[in-house]
């Protein structure tokens, strides 16, 4: 499919899409964790009293849901794997990590199409992973 001197476009495109989706996941997950922790320490301490007055309460930690922090941390972790897999796909090092990175790029929010395309491109470019080793005679 490719000549020996040129780099394949499928893995480069899949790796790049995986990296972009991973960066978006890290940013959105980090913001989710930051805003949730900010709300837990500052914003959620004030409650609107039914009498119409804003009041401070001491024990407001129980009313803050912890799931946004967990989801944000999970997104950061998936983003890191997606970036590592994208780099691996561009370097044509390990197919398993490249495919795992593309799959981890799937839950990137509104950019889910990037993850879908990354999985397709990395899957279609599987033959390019062993091509450099075969040409070198290793």
Backbone as CSV, one residue per row, in Angstrom:
resi,resn,N_x,N_y,N_z,CA_x,CA_y,CA_z,C_x,C_y,C_z
1,UNK,0.810,-1.182,0.000,0.000,0.000,0.000,0.857,1.250,0.000
2,UNK,1.914,1.272,0.820,2.793,2.424,0.921,4.181,2.040,0.425
3,UNK,4.907,3.012,-0.091,6.287,2.757,-0.436,7.113,2.787,0.834
4,UNK,8.354,2.300,0.764,9.140,2.149,1.973,9.530,3.485,2.593
5,UNK,9.618,4.563,1.818,10.046,5.838,2.360,8.923,6.691,2.908
6,UNK,7.707,6.434,2.527,6.610,7.301,2.968,5.919,6.719,4.185
7,UNK,5.341,7.594,4.953,4.614,7.177,6.147,3.148,7.031,5.805
8,UNK,2.511,6.040,6.408,1.109,5.790,6.132,0.215,6.868,6.704
9,UNK,-0.814,7.200,5.979,-1.708,8.257,6.416,-2.743,7.809,7.429
10,UNK,-3.119,6.532,7.399,-4.164,6.071,8.313,-3.729,6.135,9.764
11,UNK,-2.554,5.634,10.062,-2.106,5.653,11.452,-1.779,7.058,11.925
12,UNK,-1.242,7.870,11.040,-0.971,9.255,11.419,-2.268,9.988,11.721
13,UNK,-3.272,9.791,10.877,-4.566,10.432,11.109,-5.226,9.880,12.366
14,UNK,-5.214,8.564,12.552,-5.805,7.961,13.741,-5.102,8.394,15.015
15,UNK,-3.769,8.448,14.972,-3.017,8.891,16.135,-3.271,10.352,16.468
16,UNK,-3.342,11.179,15.431,-3.605,12.601,15.652,-5.001,12.817,16.226
17,UNK,-5.990,12.116,15.698,-7.352,12.237,16.225,-7.428,11.747,17.671
18,UNK,-6.690,10.690,17.968,-6.667,10.168,19.325,-6.027,11.172,20.281
19,UNK,-4.962,11.828,19.841,-4.302,12.830,20.682,-5.216,14.022,20.922
20,UNK,-5.882,14.494,19.873,-6.779,15.648,20.019,-7.927,15.309,20.971
21,UNK,-8.522,14.138,20.807,-9.611,13.737,21.698,-9.108,13.552,23.123
22,UNK,-7.891,13.014,23.282,-7.318,12.842,24.612,-7.059,14.166,25.309
23,UNK,-6.568,15.149,24.565,-6.352,16.476,25.148,-7.690,17.076,25.583
24,UNK,-8.715,16.915,24.757,-10.035,17.420,25.125,-10.553,16.725,26.377
25,UNK,-10.315,15.420,26.493,-10.750,14.690,27.684,-10.022,15.178,28.938
26,UNK,-8.724,15.412,28.815,-7.959,15.879,29.971,-8.434,17.261,30.405
27,UNK,-8.663,18.138,29.444,-9.121,19.489,29.781,-10.508,19.445,30.420
28,UNK,-11.435,18.725,29.807,-12.797,18.687,30.349,-12.846,17.962,31.689
29,UNK,-12.095,16.869,31.837,-12.058,16.165,33.118,-11.401,16.990,34.205
30,UNK,-10.335,17.688,33.856,-9.676,18.557,34.828,-10.566,19.696,35.274
31,UNK,-11.291,20.281,34.322,-12.222,21.352,34.685,-13.353,20.829,35.564
32,UNK,-13.804,19.615,35.272,-14.871,19.025,36.075,-14.405,18.806,37.516
33,UNK,-13.196,18.281,37.666,-12.652,18.079,39.010,-12.428,19.415,39.704
34,UNK,-11.873,20.387,38.978,-11.573,21.684,39.588,-12.840,22.410,40.019
35,UNK,-13.844,22.434,39.156,-15.070,23.143,39.509,-15.832,22.445,40.625
36,UNK,-15.783,21.122,40.652,-16.462,20.407,41.724,-15.761,20.647,43.052
37,UNK,-14.430,20.589,43.046,-13.716,20.831,44.302,-13.845,22.293,44.719
38,UNK,-13.884,23.203,43.747,-14.107,24.618,44.068,-15.488,24.803,44.679
39,UNK,-16.474,24.142,44.136,-17.829,24.224,44.686,-17.918,23.614,46.061
40,UNK,-17.146,22.561,46.315,-17.177,21.936,47.623,-16.546,22.827,48.682
41,UNK,-15.532,23.582,48.302,-14.842,24.373,49.315,-15.417,25.768,49.465
42,UNK,-15.928,26.353,48.379,-16.377,27.734,48.461,-17.868,27.899,48.166
43,UNK,-18.287,27.495,47.002,-19.626,27.824,46.552,-20.742,27.108,47.266
44,UNK,-20.511,25.889,47.728,-21.596,25.126,48.318,-21.773,25.411,49.803
45,UNK,-20.970,26.286,50.353,-21.126,26.600,51.768,-22.261,27.583,52.010
46,UNK,-22.691,28.248,50.943,-23.802,29.188,51.090,-25.072,28.549,50.553
47,UNK,-26.113,28.621,51.319,-27.389,28.074,50.908,-28.455,29.158,50.985
48,UNK,-29.440,29.016,50.140,-30.546,29.957,50.159,-31.552,29.481,51.187
49,UNK,-31.726,30.259,52.193,-32.654,29.932,53.267,-34.090,30.191,52.776
50,UNK,-35.043,29.360,53.139,-36.430,29.593,52.697,-36.984,30.959,53.106
51,UNK,-36.377,31.574,54.098,-36.866,32.893,54.503,-36.407,33.995,53.550
52,UNK,-35.586,33.650,52.554,-35.139,34.627,51.575,-33.786,35.223,51.867
53,UNK,-33.038,34.634,52.797,-31.730,35.164,53.177,-30.671,34.108,52.867
54,UNK,-29.536,34.553,52.300,-28.410,33.640,52.092,-27.726,33.399,53.430
55,UNK,-27.542,32.142,53.781,-26.918,31.808,55.057,-25.763,30.847,54.842
56,UNK,-24.849,30.859,55.791,-23.715,29.924,55.770,-24.056,28.740,56.658
57,UNK,-23.713,27.553,56.174,-23.928,26.347,56.974,-22.599,25.620,57.109
58,UNK,-22.411,24.994,58.232,-21.133,24.350,58.486,-20.986,23.010,57.786
59,UNK,-22.000,22.204,57.786,-21.891,20.840,57.280,-22.526,20.725,55.902
60,UNK,-21.884,21.311,54.924,-22.446,21.275,53.582,-21.794,20.219,52.700
61,UNK,-20.801,19.498,53.207,-20.100,18.511,52.391,-21.011,17.374,51.948
62,UNK,-21.979,17.033,52.758,-22.835,15.896,52.444,-23.753,16.166,51.264
63,UNK,-24.017,17.425,50.943,-24.940,17.715,49.854,-24.242,17.811,48.504
64,UNK,-22.919,17.809,48.473,-22.183,17.917,47.221,-21.988,16.516,46.658
65,UNK,-22.459,16.255,45.456,-22.254,14.925,44.878,-20.794,14.708,44.511
66,UNK,-20.286,13.537,44.784,-18.895,13.227,44.517,-18.699,12.695,43.094
67,UNK,-19.780,12.315,42.419,-19.646,11.697,41.096,-19.007,12.605,40.053
68,UNK,-19.172,13.937,40.073,-18.452,14.730,39.068,-16.935,14.652,39.220
69,UNK,-16.458,14.537,40.454,-15.016,14.402,40.653,-14.521,13.045,40.166
70,UNK,-15.283,12.001,40.421,-14.900,10.667,39.965,-14.929,10.601,38.439
71,UNK,-15.983,11.136,37.840,-16.089,11.149,36.382,-14.982,11.990,35.762
72,UNK,-14.662,13.118,36.360,-13.587,13.957,35.855,-12.239,13.264,35.948
73,UNK,-11.984,12.579,37.057,-10.740,11.823,37.191,-10.650,10.690,36.182
74,UNK,-11.770,10.042,35.937,-11.804,8.983,34.925,-11.522,9.537,33.534
75,UNK,-12.090,10.694,33.221,-11.827,11.322,31.922,-10.361,11.703,31.775
76,UNK,-9.747,12.185,32.838,-8.324,12.523,32.779,-7.499,11.266,32.510
77,UNK,-7.827,10.182,33.192,-7.113,8.921,32.966,-7.282,8.397,31.548
78,UNK,-8.512,8.436,31.046,-8.747,8.000,29.667,-8.036,8.902,28.669
79,UNK,-7.976,10.186,28.967,-7.272,11.119,28.087,-5.784,10.828,28.024
80,UNK,-5.196,10.470,29.144,-3.771,10.136,29.163,-3.507,8.896,28.325
81,UNK,-4.345,7.873,28.468,-4.186,6.654,27.662,-4.398,6.960,26.180
82,UNK,-5.360,7.833,25.859,-5.615,8.194,24.466,-4.418,8.915,23.856
83,UNK,-3.789,9.794,24.619,-2.610,10.492,24.101,-1.445,9.532,23.916
84,UNK,-1.218,8.658,24.881,-0.143,7.669,24.750,-0.388,6.743,23.561
85,UNK,-1.638,6.322,23.378,-1.970,5.478,22.235,-1.808,6.207,20.912
86,UNK,-2.151,7.490,20.881,-1.962,8.279,19.667,-0.496,8.425,19.307
87,UNK,0.336,8.648,20.310,1.780,8.735,20.059,2.308,7.400,19.569
88,UNK,1.835,6.316,20.165,2.255,4.983,19.732,1.816,4.687,18.303
89,UNK,0.638,5.170,17.928,0.163,4.947,16.560,1.002,5.734,15.559
90,UNK,1.349,6.961,15.901,2.160,7.758,14.981,3.558,7.164,14.840
91,UNK,4.105,6.642,15.931,5.428,6.027,15.888,5.402,4.585,15.407
92,UNK,4.209,4.004,15.268,4.031,2.618,14.847,4.773,1.633,15.751
93,UNK,4.638,1.863,17.061,5.344,1.032,18.032,4.529,-0.202,18.424
94,UNK,3.370,-0.003,19.073,2.580,-1.117,19.590,1.137,-0.949,19.151
95,UNK,0.645,-1.949,18.453,-0.724,-1.876,17.950,-1.736,-1.923,19.084
96,UNK,-1.494,-2.751,20.095,-2.438,-2.879,21.204,-2.640,-1.570,21.945
97,UNK,-1.542,-0.868,22.245,-1.645,0.413,22.929,-2.313,1.450,22.033
98,UNK,-2.004,1.400,20.739,-2.612,2.355,19.807,-4.126,2.170,19.729
99,UNK,-4.559,0.918,19.658,-5.990,0.648,19.605,-6.667,0.977,20.936
100,UNK,-6.000,0.673,22.042,-6.556,1.022,23.351,-6.682,2.535,23.500
101,UNK,-5.700,3.269,23.012,-5.772,4.721,23.057,-6.906,5.267,22.215
102,UNK,-7.113,4.672,21.050,-8.221,5.112,20.199,-9.568,4.800,20.850
103,UNK,-9.672,3.664,21.508,-10.912,3.312,22.200,-11.131,4.248,23.395
104,UNK,-10.066,4.598,24.100,-10.193,5.531,25.225,-10.540,6.938,24.754
105,UNK,-10.344,7.231,23.487,-10.711,8.545,22.942,-12.207,8.631,22.649
106,UNK,-12.924,7.525,22.734,-14.355,7.530,22.413,-15.206,8.414,23.326
107,UNK,-15.054,8.361,24.652,-15.952,9.179,25.486,-15.503,10.629,25.625
108,UNK,-15.152,11.255,24.525,-14.625,12.631,24.586,-15.726,13.666,24.418
109,UNK,-16.908,13.354,24.886,-17.999,14.319,24.854,-18.530,14.561,23.456
110,UNK,-18.623,15.817,23.103,-19.195,16.184,21.812,-18.271,15.797,20.651
111,UNK,-17.005,15.550,20.959,-16.046,15.168,19.931,-15.952,13.649,19.787
112,UNK,-17.023,12.938,20.065,-17.018,11.480,19.996,-16.703,10.993,18.583
113,UNK,-16.995,11.796,17.586,-16.688,11.408,16.202,-15.182,11.262,16.008
114,UNK,-14.376,12.036,16.753,-12.923,11.893,16.657,-12.486,10.519,17.152
115,UNK,-13.082,10.068,18.240,-12.755,8.750,18.768,-13.183,7.635,17.828
116,UNK,-14.347,7.789,17.222,-14.822,6.770,16.271,-13.879,6.687,15.075
117,UNK,-13.514,7.842,14.535,-12.595,7.852,13.396,-11.213,7.334,13.787
118,UNK,-10.763,7.639,15.004,-9.465,7.141,15.458,-9.462,5.614,15.526
119,UNK,-10.531,5.028,16.050,-10.619,3.562,16.116,-10.608,2.963,14.712
120,UNK,-11.351,3.560,13.801,-11.412,3.045,12.427,-10.051,3.144,11.757
121,UNK,-9.402,4.308,11.868,-8.119,4.495,11.182,-7.020,3.616,11.762
122,UNK,-6.974,3.476,13.075,-5.953,2.622,13.687,-6.216,1.159,13.328
123,UNK,-7.469,0.753,13.311,-7.789,-0.636,12.953,-7.414,-0.928,11.499
124,UNK,-7.707,0.018,10.611,-7.367,-0.193,9.208,-5.861,-0.136,8.950
125,UNK,-5.125,0.561,9.800,-3.684,0.677,9.609,-2.877,-0.364,10.349
126,UNK,-3.495,-1.453,10.770,-2.789,-2.481,11.539,-1.612,-3.063,10.769
127,UNK,-1.734,-3.179,9.462,-0.653,-3.764,8.660,0.616,-2.923,8.696
128,UNK,0.505,-1.655,8.968,1.660,-0.779,8.955,2.553,-0.952,10.181
129,UNK,2.073,-1.614,11.219,2.887,-1.791,12.417,4.038,-2.745,12.183
130,UNK,3.834,-3.813,11.458,4.895,-4.777,11.212,5.691,-4.501,9.954
131,UNK,5.300,-3.505,9.168,5.951,-3.259,7.886,7.400,-2.818,8.051
132,UNK,7.716,-1.985,9.039,9.077,-1.494,9.209,10.007,-2.601,9.682
133,UNK,9.507,-3.509,10.524,10.350,-4.609,11.000,10.657,-5.588,9.872
134,UNK,9.681,-5.846,9.001,9.873,-6.774,7.897,10.858,-6.210,6.872
135,UNK,10.817,-4.877,6.666,11.729,-4.274,5.705,13.160,-4.284,6.206
136,UNK,13.362,-4.162,7.523,14.703,-4.162,8.087,15.283,-5.563,8.222
137,UNK,14.473,-6.577,8.026,14.908,-7.955,8.137,14.981,-8.451,9.565
138,UNK,14.320,-7.763,10.483,14.345,-8.146,11.883,13.245,-9.126,12.167
